[in-house]
Amino acid sequence: MKRLAFVLFVAVAIWGVEFDPELIPFTEEIDLVFSMDTTGSMAVVIHDFRGDIGGMVSELVDRGTDFRIGGTTFGDGVNAWDFDPAIDGFQLTDDADTFIEQLNSTGSSGGGDAPEFQLDALYVSAFEYDWDISRPRAVVMFTDAPYHYPGDGSTSGVDPDLLYELFVGTGIPVFISHSCYSLEATEYYDSLAHDSGGCSYPLSTSWREIFEDIISTVEGYIYFSVGLTDFDGLELYSITLEGMDGYSGSPRTIDLSSFETSSGSVSVGWILHEESLLRPLEEFEYRLVLLSSDGEIEHEGTIEDVKESPTNPQTLSLSTHPNPFNSTVAIDAPQGYAVSITDTEGRKVATLGTGSTSWTPEKSLPSGIYIVKAEGDGGMVTERIVYMK
């Protein structure tokens, strides 16, 4: 996949504030939830999926992809697979054998190609699982029937337009393999998949093709980091990343009230997907809107496709262990590369020197996701770590 580089068409600082954007590829990892129509007519599809899932998981392992998986089933209702009921929220699993065991115990019955609870299942899959929001994620659905919706006499509680806005606005790609008699449902499935950054397929499409498309989403996630400097005397309230022409996602706003700004510089960041959150018609354009005590300060730029950098950060090696951790994490970084820790919004919480090192969080830091950055002449490499007190 092509990488992106920034071409900044507005280089003049307004009110003295300097914007320094940077684009950083992430290493491969993904969370997946499969949403499955388990009515009687789907028996052959489910059988084929059972046969292919083992190969898909093995390939993820061979690629070195850090993955977690979950599942929902639907027909005349919705059932979510919870792999750790002791924790609030539906939990994913990183144990492929556990997932396959659950899949093998799933049968198919009933239905008759009448409307089913696809929209409710998609909502549960995307918004009721306990996702790690710093990781790439995707939902995969397969069905051969149209959907229930509020007001059609069913107990469905999910409005089609609202679900569309939620998927598109949050940038969660959904891949839908479908075949049904309803033109309205067919058009909805197609638009939801395409506009969320995923893809739609005829139900006869091989799982190999779908799998390759899903994996490509892993390679497309990036960390959009923006440094702000020279704002002495200004109070910073928030900063929003917006797309420009053709943008169809929701603005992403970071509250700056809890950031340390006394030094006159601060770094913020967004975890984005190249194609699902920045989707202009012709060019990758963006706008940063900084809300300060002097009002709104805007900064605009364009991201263009470029060839792979000769010093691709993904060729560098960065590893952490244990991960998750509850006390100290060891960090193996390239020799001479400066290592730092930030939270998922870009606040720097630790500077650790160069090369291999370790980090013990301060007692005041909460449990959660943190990002290890190693920066040097050859670029930057990052890895997410999970701190659990």
C-alpha positions as CSV (number, residue, x, y, z in Angstrom):
1,M,0.0,0.0,0.0
2,K,1.2,3.5,-0.8
3,R,2.2,5.6,2.2
4,L,1.3,9.2,2.6
5,A,3.4,12.3,3.1
6,F,2.4,15.9,3.9
7,V,2.6,18.7,1.4
8,L,1.7,21.8,3.4
9,F,0.2,24.6,1.2
10,V,-0.3,27.0,4.2
11,A,3.0,27.6,5.9
12,V,2.4,31.0,7.5
13,A,1.8,30.9,11.2
14,I,-1.2,32.9,12.5
15,W,-1.0,34.6,15.9
16,G,2.5,33.2,16.1
17,V,1.3,29.6,16.5
18,E,3.4,27.0,14.5
19,F,1.8,23.8,13.3
20,D,4.1,20.8,12.7
21,P,2.2,17.8,11.3
22,E,3.7,14.4,11.0
23,L,2.4,11.1,9.6
24,I,3.5,7.8,11.2
25,P,2.5,4.3,10.0
26,F,1.6,1.7,12.7
27,T,2.7,-1.9,12.9
28,E,0.1,-4.5,12.0
29,E,-2.7,-5.3,14.4
30,I,-6.4,-5.5,14.1
31,D,-9.6,-6.3,16.0
32,L,-12.4,-8.1,14.1
33,V,-16.0,-9.0,14.9
34,F,-17.9,-11.3,12.6
35,S,-21.6,-10.8,12.4
36,M,-23.4,-13.9,11.1
37,D,-26.9,-14.6,9.8
38,T,-27.6,-18.0,11.3
39,T,-31.0,-18.7,9.7
40,G,-31.6,-22.0,8.0
41,S,-30.8,-20.8,4.4
42,M,-27.3,-19.7,5.6
43,A,-26.2,-23.3,6.5
44,V,-23.8,-23.7,3.5
45,V,-22.2,-20.2,4.0
46,I,-21.6,-20.9,7.7
47,H,-20.1,-24.3,6.8
48,D,-17.7,-22.7,4.3
49,F,-16.8,-20.1,6.9
50,R,-16.0,-22.7,9.4
51,G,-13.7,-24.4,6.9
52,D,-11.9,-21.1,6.0
53,I,-11.5,-19.4,9.4
54,G,-8.6,-21.7,10.5
55,G,-6.6,-20.8,7.4
56,M,-7.4,-17.1,7.9
57,V,-6.2,-17.1,11.5
58,S,-3.0,-19.1,10.6
59,E,-2.2,-16.4,8.0
60,L,-2.7,-13.7,10.5
61,V,-0.2,-15.5,12.8
62,D,2.3,-15.9,9.9
63,R,2.0,-12.2,9.0
64,G,2.9,-11.3,12.6
65,T,-0.4,-9.6,13.0
66,D,-1.6,-8.9,16.6
67,F,-5.3,-9.8,16.4
68,R,-8.4,-10.2,18.5
69,I,-11.7,-11.6,17.3
70,G,-15.4,-11.7,18.3
71,G,-18.7,-12.7,16.9
72,T,-22.4,-11.9,16.9
73,T,-25.2,-14.0,15.4
74,F,-28.6,-12.9,14.4
75,G,-32.0,-14.1,13.0
76,D,-35.1,-13.3,15.0
77,G,-32.8,-11.6,17.6
78,V,-29.1,-10.9,18.4
79,N,-26.6,-12.9,20.4
80,A,-23.1,-11.6,21.1
81,W,-20.2,-13.9,22.0
82,D,-18.6,-12.7,25.2
83,F,-15.2,-14.3,25.8
84,D,-14.8,-13.0,29.3
85,P,-18.1,-12.4,31.1
86,A,-16.2,-11.3,34.3
87,I,-15.4,-8.0,32.5
88,D,-17.9,-5.4,31.7
89,G,-18.8,-5.1,28.0
90,F,-18.6,-7.9,25.4
91,Q,-15.0,-9.1,25.3
92,L,-13.0,-10.2,22.2
93,T,-10.5,-13.1,22.3
94,D,-7.0,-13.5,21.0
95,D,-7.3,-17.3,21.3
96,A,-8.2,-18.6,17.8
97,D,-9.1,-22.0,19.1
98,T,-11.6,-20.6,21.5
99,F,-13.3,-18.6,18.7
100,I,-13.3,-21.6,16.4
101,E,-14.8,-23.8,19.2
102,Q,-17.6,-21.2,19.6
103,L,-18.1,-21.1,15.8
104,N,-18.3,-24.9,15.5
105,S,-21.1,-25.0,18.1
106,T,-23.2,-22.5,16.2
107,G,-26.0,-23.9,14.2
108,S,-28.4,-22.5,11.6
109,S,-32.2,-22.7,11.7
110,G,-35.4,-20.7,11.1
111,G,-35.6,-17.5,9.1
112,G,-37.2,-18.2,5.7
113,D,-35.4,-15.1,4.2
114,A,-37.8,-12.8,6.0
115,P,-36.3,-9.6,7.4
116,E,-33.9,-10.2,10.3
117,F,-32.0,-8.2,12.9
118,Q,-28.9,-7.3,10.8
119,L,-28.9,-3.6,11.9
120,D,-29.1,-4.5,15.6
121,A,-26.3,-7.0,15.2
122,L,-24.1,-4.5,13.4
123,Y,-24.7,-2.0,16.2
124,V,-23.8,-4.5,18.9
125,S,-20.7,-5.6,16.9
126,A,-19.3,-2.1,16.5
127,F,-20.5,-0.3,19.6
128,E,-21.1,-2.7,22.4
129,Y,-17.9,-4.8,22.3
130,D,-15.1,-3.5,24.6
131,W,-12.8,-2.4,21.8
132,D,-9.3,-1.1,22.3
133,I,-10.0,2.2,20.5
134,S,-6.3,2.7,19.7
135,R,-6.3,-0.4,17.4
136,P,-7.6,-0.8,13.9
137,R,-10.9,-2.5,13.9
138,A,-13.4,-3.9,11.4
139,V,-16.8,-5.6,11.3
140,V,-17.6,-8.4,8.8
141,M,-21.3,-9.4,8.2
142,F,-22.8,-12.0,5.9
143,T,-26.6,-12.4,5.3
144,D,-29.1,-13.4,2.6
145,A,-32.1,-11.3,3.9
146,P,-33.3,-7.7,4.3
147,Y,-33.3,-6.0,7.7
148,H,-35.8,-5.1,10.3
149,Y,-36.0,-1.5,11.4
150,P,-38.0,0.5,14.0
151,G,-41.6,0.8,13.2
152,D,-41.9,-2.2,10.9
153,G,-43.7,-4.2,13.6
154,S,-40.5,-5.9,15.0
155,T,-38.6,-5.1,18.1
156,S,-35.7,-3.6,16.2
157,G,-34.3,-0.5,17.9
158,V,-31.7,0.6,15.3
159,D,-32.5,3.2,12.7
160,P,-30.8,2.6,9.3
161,D,-29.8,6.2,8.9
162,L,-28.4,6.5,12.4
163,L,-26.4,3.3,12.0
164,Y,-25.0,4.6,8.7
165,E,-23.9,7.9,10.4
166,L,-22.3,6.0,13.3
167,F,-20.2,3.7,11.1
168,V,-19.2,6.5,8.7
169,G,-18.6,9.0,11.4
170,T,-16.4,6.8,13.5
171,G,-14.5,5.3,10.6
172,I,-15.1,1.7,11.4
173,P,-15.0,-0.2,8.1
174,V,-17.7,-2.9,7.6
175,F,-17.4,-5.6,5.0
176,I,-20.7,-7.1,4.0
177,S,-21.2,-10.3,1.9
178,H,-24.9,-10.4,1.0
179,S,-27.7,-11.5,-1.3
180,C,-31.4,-10.7,-0.8
181,Y,-34.5,-10.0,-2.8
182,S,-34.9,-6.4,-1.5
183,L,-33.4,-3.7,-3.7
184,E,-33.6,-1.2,-0.8
185,A,-31.6,-3.5,1.5
186,T,-29.1,-4.3,-1.2
187,E,-28.4,-0.6,-1.9
188,Y,-28.2,0.1,1.9
189,Y,-25.7,-2.8,2.4
190,D,-23.6,-1.5,-0.5
191,S,-23.5,2.1,0.6
192,L,-22.8,1.3,4.2
193,A,-19.9,-0.9,3.4
194,H,-18.4,1.5,0.8
195,D,-18.9,4.7,2.7
196,S,-17.5,3.3,6.0
197,G,-14.2,2.3,4.2
198,G,-15.1,-1.4,3.8
199,C,-16.5,-3.3,0.8
200,S,-19.6,-5.3,-0.2
201,Y,-19.6,-8.6,-2.0
202,P,-22.0,-11.1,-3.6
203,L,-22.7,-13.9,-1.1
204,S,-20.9,-16.3,-3.4
205,T,-17.6,-14.4,-3.0
206,S,-14.7,-16.5,-1.7
207,W,-13.5,-15.8,1.9
208,R,-10.0,-15.5,0.5
209,E,-11.0,-12.4,-1.4
210,I,-12.8,-10.9,1.5
211,F,-10.0,-11.8,3.9
212,E,-7.4,-10.0,1.7
213,D,-9.5,-6.8,1.7
214,I,-9.8,-7.0,5.5
215,I,-6.1,-7.4,6.0
216,S,-5.4,-4.4,3.8
217,T,-7.2,-2.2,6.4
218,V,-4.5,-3.1,8.8
219,E,-1.8,-1.6,6.6
220,G,-3.8,1.7,6.2
221,Y,-3.8,2.9,9.8
222,I,-1.7,5.9,10.6
223,Y,-0.9,8.2,13.5
224,F,-1.5,11.8,12.6
225,S,0.7,13.8,15.0
226,V,0.7,17.6,15.2
227,G,3.1,19.6,17.3
228,L,2.0,23.1,18.4
229,T,4.6,25.7,19.3
230,D,5.1,29.5,19.8
231,F,1.7,30.0,21.5
232,D,3.1,31.9,24.5
233,G,0.4,34.0,26.1
234,L,-2.5,32.0,24.6
235,E,-4.8,29.7,26.4
236,L,-5.6,26.6,24.3
237,Y,-9.0,25.0,24.6
238,S,-9.3,22.4,21.9
239,I,-8.1,21.3,18.5
240,T,-10.2,19.7,15.8
241,L,-9.1,17.7,12.7
242,E,-11.5,18.1,9.8
243,G,-11.4,16.9,6.3
244,M,-12.2,19.4,3.5
245,D,-13.9,18.8,0.1
246,G,-15.8,15.6,0.1
247,Y,-15.2,14.8,3.7
248,S,-18.0,12.6,5.1
249,G,-16.7,11.7,8.6
250,S,-17.2,13.4,11.9
251,P,-14.7,16.1,13.1
252,R,-12.4,14.7,15.7
253,T,-11.9,17.1,18.6
254,I,-9.2,16.9,21.3
255,D,-9.8,18.8,24.6
256,L,-6.6,20.6,25.4
257,S,-7.6,21.7,28.9
258,S,-5.7,18.8,30.5
259,F,-2.5,19.2,28.5
260,E,0.7,20.7,29.9
261,T,1.3,23.9,27.9
262,S,3.4,26.0,30.1
263,S,6.5,25.2,28.0
264,G,5.0,26.8,25.0
265,S,4.7,23.6,23.0
266,V,2.4,20.6,22.9
267,S,1.9,17.5,20.8
268,V,-1.5,16.0,19.9
269,G,-2.5,13.1,17.7
270,W,-5.2,11.1,16.0
271,I,-5.3,7.4,15.0
272,L,-6.8,7.4,11.6
273,H,-7.3,5.3,8.5
274,E,-6.0,6.7,5.2
275,E,-9.2,6.0,3.3
276,S,-12.0,5.8,5.9
277,L,-11.6,9.0,7.9
278,L,-9.9,11.3,5.3
279,R,-12.0,10.7,2.2
280,P,-11.8,13.8,-0.1
281,L,-13.0,13.6,-3.7
282,E,-9.7,14.2,-5.4
283,E,-7.0,15.0,-2.9
284,F,-6.2,14.2,0.7
285,E,-6.9,17.5,2.3
286,Y,-7.3,18.4,5.9
287,R,-8.0,21.4,8.2
288,L,-6.9,21.9,11.8
289,V,-9.0,24.3,13.9
290,L,-7.4,25.4,17.1
291,L,-9.7,27.1,19.6
292,S,-7.8,29.5,21.8
293,S,-8.3,32.6,23.9
294,D,-7.8,34.6,20.7
295,G,-10.5,32.7,18.9
296,E,-10.2,30.1,16.2
297,I,-6.8,29.6,14.5
298,E,-7.0,27.5,11.3
299,H,-4.3,25.6,9.5
300,E,-4.9,23.8,6.2
301,G,-2.8,21.3,4.3
302,T,-2.9,18.6,1.6
303,I,-1.8,15.0,1.9
304,E,-0.7,13.4,-1.4
305,D,0.1,9.8,-2.4
306,V,3.9,9.3,-2.6
307,K,6.2,6.3,-3.2
308,E,7.4,4.2,-0.3
309,S,10.1,6.1,1.6
310,P,13.6,4.6,1.3
311,T,13.7,4.7,5.1
312,N,10.4,3.0,5.8
313,P,9.8,3.1,9.6
314,Q,8.1,-0.3,9.4
315,T,11.5,-1.9,8.6
316,L,12.7,-0.8,12.0
317,S,12.3,-3.1,15.0
318,L,10.5,-2.0,18.2
319,S,9.2,-4.5,20.7
320,T,7.8,-4.3,24.3
321,H,7.3,-7.0,26.9
322,P,5.3,-7.9,28.8
323,N,2.4,-6.3,27.1
324,P,-0.1,-5.7,28.8
325,F,1.9,-4.9,31.9
326,N,1.1,-3.7,35.4
327,S,4.4,-2.4,36.7
328,T,7.4,-2.1,34.3
329,V,7.6,-2.7,30.6
330,A,10.8,-3.5,28.8
331,I,11.3,-1.7,25.5
332,D,13.7,-2.9,22.8
333,A,14.3,0.0,20.4
334,P,16.9,0.6,17.7
335,Q,20.3,1.8,19.0
336,G,20.5,5.6,19.1
337,Y,16.8,6.1,18.7
338,A,15.1,8.4,21.2
339,V,12.3,6.7,23.1
340,S,9.3,8.4,24.5
341,I,5.8,7.5,25.8
342,T,2.6,9.4,24.9
343,D,-1.1,8.7,25.6
344,T,-3.5,8.1,22.7
345,E,-4.2,11.8,22.3
346,G,-0.5,12.7,22.0
347,R,0.3,13.9,25.5
348,K,3.9,13.0,26.3
349,V,4.1,11.2,29.6
350,A,7.7,10.1,29.7
351,T,11.1,10.6,27.9
352,L,13.3,7.5,28.3
353,G,16.6,8.2,26.5
354,T,17.8,6.2,23.6
355,G,17.9,2.5,22.5
356,S,16.6,-0.3,24.7
357,T,15.2,0.8,28.0
358,S,12.2,0.3,30.3
359,W,9.3,2.3,31.7
360,T,7.6,2.3,35.0
361,P,4.6,4.6,34.9
362,E,4.1,7.2,37.6
363,K,1.5,6.3,40.2
364,S,-0.7,9.2,39.0
365,L,-1.1,7.7,35.5
366,P,-4.3,5.8,34.9
367,S,-4.6,2.3,33.3
368,G,-5.0,2.4,29.6
369,I,-3.4,2.5,26.2
370,Y,0.0,4.3,25.7
371,I,2.1,4.7,22.6
372,V,5.9,4.0,22.6
373,K,7.7,6.1,20.0
374,A,11.3,5.5,18.9
375,E,12.7,8.4,16.7
376,G,16.0,8.6,14.8
377,D,17.6,9.4,11.5
378,G,15.8,6.5,9.8
379,G,12.4,7.7,10.8
380,M,10.0,6.7,13.6
381,V,8.5,3.5,14.7
382,T,5.6,3.1,17.2
383,E,4.0,0.4,19.2
384,R,0.9,0.4,21.5
385,I,1.2,-0.9,25.1
386,V,-1.5,-1.6,27.6
387,Y,-1.0,-0.5,31.2
388,M,-3.1,-2.3,33.7
389,K,-2.7,-1.3,37.4
